Amino acid sequence: MKGFNQNGFSLLEVIVTLVLVAIVGAMVVSFMGTQVTQSGRSVTWMKEEFELSQVMERMLADYREELNDETLVLATFVGDRDTAEEINAPTMYESSIDYAEATPIAFDADNKEIPAAETSTIWKVTLKKGDQTLITIFTE
């Protein structure tokens, strides 16, 4: 075999390399596939939670201001903020939450939450965006 010049890879070397790459690729996809495809989910959750927290902090600031000024009428205060449309309005908090609800509540002898009349001095406000929910209780 004088003068035979061997440049490059043999067919067997190429096939073995491709098989090894396929095996390693299958292992990586099986172990990391779910994490890679859902890695952006935690970022979305954080953004949703941050927006809910901002809205709730602004709502609490308004609540404290009215409470300190002794102008707080709790039913009116939460009534102005009991839908997502009211909270998202440019005149309110300019957010983009999905759901808001204000519910009058009371507590029974076992300290369990029960529905109450609109004249209640305790209101539960629930805000939702995506998979995140933020709940707070306002009292008069």
C-alpha atoms as one frame of an Amber mdcrd trajectory, in Angstrom:
protein
   0.000   0.000   0.000   2.702   2.277  -0.957   1.520   5.774  -1.714  -1.809
   5.308   0.127  -2.589   8.619   1.790  -5.085   8.402   4.647  -6.686  11.801
   5.264  -9.841  12.339   7.375 -11.895   9.838   9.353 -13.015   6.373   8.456
 -16.700   5.563   8.128 -16.565   3.475  11.313 -15.143   6.385  13.331 -17.899
   8.716  12.084 -20.658   6.188  12.914 -19.287   5.521  16.430 -19.044   9.271
  17.093 -22.629   9.865  15.933 -23.944   7.020  18.117 -22.137   8.372  21.178
 -23.439  11.897  20.541 -26.991  10.540  20.168 -26.749   8.602  23.443 -25.379
  11.590  25.365 -27.989  13.867  23.750 -30.813  11.520  24.786 -29.490  11.480
  28.359 -29.273  15.276  28.492 -32.796  15.714  27.134 -34.238  13.184  29.575
 -32.554  14.787  32.601 -32.708  18.451  31.632 -35.638  18.622  29.218 -38.256
  19.617  31.779 -36.030  22.166  33.474 -35.079  23.804  30.196 -38.629  23.981
  28.862 -39.989  25.378  32.141 -37.037  27.552  33.157 -38.863  30.751  32.200
 -41.785  29.824  34.457 -40.096  31.026  37.648 -39.317  34.367  35.996 -42.984
  34.750  35.082 -44.037  33.879  38.632 -41.668  36.486  40.045 -42.972  39.178
  37.682 -46.565  38.344  38.618 -45.772  38.347  42.335 -43.883  41.633  42.030
 -46.804  43.339  40.283 -49.262  42.050  42.887 -46.986  43.256  45.686 -46.703
  46.704  44.109 -50.478  47.041  43.800 -51.026  45.838  47.368 -48.381  48.214
  48.748 -50.006  51.154  46.971 -53.387  50.056  48.291 -51.988  49.799  51.830
 -50.436  53.266  51.506 -53.841  54.694  50.531 -55.448  52.795  53.414 -52.934
  54.148  55.954 -53.334  57.673  54.615 -57.114  57.584  54.998 -56.786  55.896
  58.392 -54.369  58.573  59.651 -56.527  61.372  58.240 -59.532  59.784  59.984
 -61.441  59.819  56.681 -61.568  56.037  56.257 -64.918  54.474  55.452 -63.819
  50.885  54.958 -66.779  49.692  52.867 -66.283  52.595  50.454 -62.496  52.152
  50.400 -62.627  48.469  49.423 -65.709  49.004  47.251 -63.648  51.327  45.058
 -61.072  48.542  44.656 -63.117  45.351  44.430 -62.646  44.521  40.730 -59.598
  44.149  38.530 -60.998  46.797  36.174 -61.111  49.378  38.972 -57.598  48.549
  40.162 -56.157  48.500  36.625 -57.708  51.873  35.762 -55.332  54.783  35.036
 -56.985  56.759  37.836 -56.215  53.994  40.354 -53.038  51.860  40.151 -52.511
  51.331  36.390 -51.688  47.655  36.808 -52.634  44.588  34.811 -53.865  42.155
  37.451 -56.321  39.467  36.369 -58.707  39.365  39.310 -59.633  41.342  42.402
 -62.290  40.714  45.017 -63.220  42.400  48.279 -65.329  40.361  50.682 -66.714
  41.352  54.093 -65.825  38.694  56.651 -66.131  37.895  60.333 -64.755  35.160
  62.567 -66.741  32.615  64.566 -65.938  31.308  68.053 -63.427  28.851  66.570
 -61.647  31.707  64.730 -62.831  30.421  61.367 -63.644  32.882  58.626 -67.349
  33.315  57.895 -69.199  35.625  55.487 -70.398  38.902  56.955 -72.673  41.802
  56.082 -71.533  44.746  53.959 -71.339  46.793  57.170 -68.580  44.562  58.533
 -65.444  46.215  59.895 -63.262  43.419  58.472 -62.739  42.995  54.716 -60.629
  40.444  52.878 -59.092  41.668  49.616 -57.822  39.080  47.132 -55.658  39.963
  44.119 -54.640  37.473  41.426 -52.334  37.565  38.451 -51.568  34.367  36.582
 -50.810  31.649  39.121 -50.099  34.084  41.959 -52.576  35.159  44.643 -52.140
  37.841  47.291 -54.622  38.229  50.150 -54.781  40.844  52.861 -57.272  41.852
  55.513 -58.349  45.428  56.114 -60.014  46.511  59.350 -61.656  49.694  60.469
